[in-house]
Amino acid sequence: MNGHCVVSIAMRIPLLKGDEIKYITIPLGYKLYDKTSTKLQLARNLIETVMPELSDLQVVLLCDSWFTKKPLLEVLDMYDNLKIIGALRSDTALFGLKPDPTGKPGRPMSIQRHRRFSELDFLVKWCIYFNNFLYS
């Protein structure tokens, strides 16, 4: 094997040391990517393995823009105590919520105009990034 890709998950625990907060990092799991499943599936499996043990804690998943995609974001709906902080790719399409039923006959508009993340101004990007307003 010339190169390898490993998907890993670790837990960081804050500790108060004097006047400062220091963190210790504990690795929880590693999976070697071997093309039998995607890296997103490997990450999701690691999260689903660890989350039942962390049911009493608030968990924040920190990841890069490669992992903020639908297959991994769907796991957020499974756990109330799981939040995510991750960058969005510049070509990510953002859609609004479906409109409320109008009560009129016929099908409501299902195709909405989407906006590219790169079209938004800095303040909106900041709010999206820090408030988990992620759509892919």
SULCOR-V176622 format. One record per residue. N is the residue number from 1. RES is the residue in one letter. PHI is phi in radians with two decimals (NA if undefined). NEAR is the number of other C-alpha atoms within 10 Angstrom. D_FIRST is the distance of its C-alpha to the first C-alpha in Angstrom with 2 decimals. Layout:
n=N res=RES phi=PHI near=NEAR d_first=D_FIRST
n=N res=RES phi=PHI near=NEAR d_first=D_FIRST
//
This chain:
n=1 res=M phi=NA near=3 d_first=0.00
n=2 res=N phi=-1.42 near=3 d_first=3.81
n=3 res=G phi=-2.58 near=4 d_first=5.73
n=4 res=H phi=-2.51 near=8 d_first=7.20
n=5 res=C phi=-2.14 near=10 d_first=10.79
n=6 res=V phi=-2.10 near=12 d_first=13.14
n=7 res=V phi=-1.73 near=15 d_first=16.69
n=8 res=S phi=-2.32 near=15 d_first=19.15
n=9 res=I phi=-2.40 near=16 d_first=22.89
n=10 res=A phi=-2.44 near=14 d_first=25.23
n=11 res=M phi=-2.03 near=16 d_first=28.99
n=12 res=R phi=-1.91 near=12 d_first=31.15
n=13 res=I phi=-2.01 near=11 d_first=34.55
n=14 res=P phi=-1.37 near=12 d_first=37.40
n=15 res=L phi=-2.24 near=11 d_first=39.55
n=16 res=L phi=-1.52 near=9 d_first=42.84
n=17 res=K phi=-2.20 near=9 d_first=43.09
n=18 res=G phi=1.21 near=7 d_first=46.46
n=19 res=D phi=-1.71 near=6 d_first=46.99
n=20 res=E phi=-2.01 near=9 d_first=43.33
n=21 res=I phi=-1.76 near=10 d_first=40.72
n=22 res=K phi=-1.95 near=12 d_first=37.48
n=23 res=Y phi=-2.05 near=13 d_first=34.39
n=24 res=I phi=-1.93 near=9 d_first=32.11
n=25 res=T phi=-1.97 near=10 d_first=28.71
n=26 res=I phi=-2.07 near=11 d_first=27.50
n=27 res=P phi=-1.21 near=10 d_first=24.02
n=28 res=L phi=-1.89 near=13 d_first=24.61
n=29 res=G phi=-3.05 near=15 d_first=21.32
n=30 res=Y phi=-2.37 near=14 d_first=17.63
n=31 res=K phi=-2.35 near=15 d_first=15.62
n=32 res=L phi=-1.47 near=12 d_first=11.92
n=33 res=Y phi=-1.34 near=14 d_first=11.94
n=34 res=D phi=-2.24 near=11 d_first=10.60
n=35 res=K phi=1.21 near=7 d_first=13.25
n=36 res=T phi=-1.39 near=8 d_first=15.68
n=37 res=S phi=-2.57 near=9 d_first=17.79
n=38 res=T phi=-1.37 near=12 d_first=18.26
n=39 res=K phi=-1.13 near=20 d_first=17.81
n=40 res=L phi=-1.13 near=18 d_first=21.61
n=41 res=Q phi=-1.16 near=14 d_first=21.86
n=42 res=L phi=-1.09 near=20 d_first=19.56
n=43 res=A phi=-1.10 near=21 d_first=21.80
n=44 res=R phi=-1.09 near=17 d_first=24.87
n=45 res=N phi=-1.08 near=14 d_first=23.99
n=46 res=L phi=-1.10 near=19 d_first=23.54
n=47 res=I phi=-1.13 near=20 d_first=26.89
n=48 res=E phi=-1.14 near=14 d_first=28.63
n=49 res=T phi=-1.29 near=12 d_first=27.58
n=50 res=V phi=-1.49 near=15 d_first=28.94
n=51 res=M phi=-1.03 near=16 d_first=32.03
n=52 res=P phi=-1.03 near=10 d_first=34.28
n=53 res=E phi=-1.35 near=9 d_first=34.19
n=54 res=L phi=-1.93 near=11 d_first=35.21
n=55 res=S phi=-1.12 near=13 d_first=38.06
n=56 res=D phi=-1.63 near=9 d_first=40.70
n=57 res=L phi=-2.02 near=10 d_first=38.97
n=58 res=Q phi=-1.40 near=10 d_first=38.61
n=59 res=V phi=-2.01 near=16 d_first=34.91
n=60 res=V phi=-2.08 near=13 d_first=33.67
n=61 res=L phi=-1.61 near=14 d_first=30.22
n=62 res=L phi=-1.89 near=14 d_first=29.11
n=63 res=C phi=-2.56 near=12 d_first=26.42
n=64 res=D phi=-1.57 near=11 d_first=25.74
n=65 res=S phi=-1.15 near=14 d_first=26.86
n=66 res=W phi=-1.17 near=12 d_first=23.71
n=67 res=F phi=-1.66 near=19 d_first=24.64
n=68 res=T phi=-1.50 near=22 d_first=28.38
n=69 res=K phi=-2.24 near=17 d_first=28.29
n=70 res=K phi=-0.90 near=12 d_first=30.28
n=71 res=P phi=-1.01 near=14 d_first=27.83
n=72 res=L phi=-1.53 near=17 d_first=27.50
n=73 res=L phi=-1.17 near=18 d_first=31.09
n=74 res=E phi=-1.09 near=11 d_first=32.51
n=75 res=V phi=-1.20 near=15 d_first=31.67
n=76 res=L phi=-1.10 near=14 d_first=34.33
n=77 res=D phi=-1.25 near=10 d_first=37.02
n=78 res=M phi=-1.44 near=11 d_first=36.08
n=79 res=Y phi=-2.31 near=14 d_first=36.82
n=80 res=D phi=-1.22 near=10 d_first=39.94
n=81 res=N phi=-1.64 near=15 d_first=38.70
n=82 res=L phi=-1.94 near=18 d_first=35.48
n=83 res=K phi=-2.12 near=18 d_first=35.64
n=84 res=I phi=-2.31 near=19 d_first=33.08
n=85 res=I phi=-2.16 near=18 d_first=32.94
n=86 res=G phi=-2.77 near=19 d_first=30.66
n=87 res=A phi=-1.31 near=19 d_first=31.03
n=88 res=L phi=-1.74 near=22 d_first=31.79
n=89 res=R phi=-1.24 near=17 d_first=30.33
n=90 res=S phi=-1.20 near=11 d_first=33.04
n=91 res=D phi=-1.75 near=12 d_first=33.01
n=92 res=T phi=-1.21 near=18 d_first=33.54
n=93 res=A phi=-1.62 near=16 d_first=36.68
n=94 res=L phi=-1.89 near=16 d_first=39.18
n=95 res=F phi=-2.07 near=15 d_first=41.73
n=96 res=G phi=-1.37 near=10 d_first=44.86
n=97 res=L phi=-1.30 near=7 d_first=45.87
n=98 res=K phi=-1.11 near=11 d_first=47.59
n=99 res=P phi=-1.22 near=10 d_first=51.35
n=100 res=D phi=-1.16 near=7 d_first=53.74
n=101 res=P phi=-1.05 near=9 d_first=55.63
n=102 res=T phi=-1.59 near=9 d_first=58.76
n=103 res=G phi=1.48 near=7 d_first=60.84
n=104 res=K phi=-1.50 near=7 d_first=61.56
n=105 res=P phi=-1.19 near=7 d_first=60.90
n=106 res=G phi=1.79 near=7 d_first=57.89
n=107 res=R phi=-1.55 near=8 d_first=54.27
n=108 res=P phi=-1.22 near=13 d_first=53.35
n=109 res=M phi=-1.05 near=8 d_first=51.22
n=110 res=S phi=-1.77 near=8 d_first=47.61
n=111 res=I phi=-1.68 near=8 d_first=45.99
n=112 res=Q phi=-1.90 near=12 d_first=46.18
n=113 res=R phi=-1.20 near=9 d_first=45.60
n=114 res=H phi=-1.87 near=11 d_first=42.38
n=115 res=R phi=-2.05 near=14 d_first=41.77
n=116 res=R phi=-1.44 near=13 d_first=38.73
n=117 res=F phi=-1.01 near=17 d_first=37.69
n=118 res=S phi=-1.20 near=14 d_first=38.11
n=119 res=E phi=-1.44 near=10 d_first=41.78
n=120 res=L phi=-1.45 near=11 d_first=42.78
n=121 res=D phi=-1.37 near=9 d_first=44.40
n=122 res=F phi=-1.05 near=10 d_first=43.00
n=123 res=L phi=-1.09 near=9 d_first=45.12
n=124 res=V phi=-1.13 near=10 d_first=44.06
n=125 res=K phi=-1.05 near=17 d_first=40.36
n=126 res=W phi=-1.09 near=11 d_first=40.93
n=127 res=C phi=-1.12 near=11 d_first=42.69
n=128 res=I phi=-1.10 near=16 d_first=40.02
n=129 res=Y phi=-1.08 near=16 d_first=37.25
n=130 res=F phi=-1.58 near=13 d_first=39.13
n=131 res=N phi=-2.01 near=12 d_first=40.79
n=132 res=N phi=1.01 near=13 d_first=37.90
n=133 res=F phi=-1.57 near=12 d_first=39.48
n=134 res=L phi=-1.84 near=21 d_first=36.23
n=135 res=Y phi=-2.27 near=15 d_first=36.21
n=136 res=S phi=-2.31 near=14 d_first=33.47
//
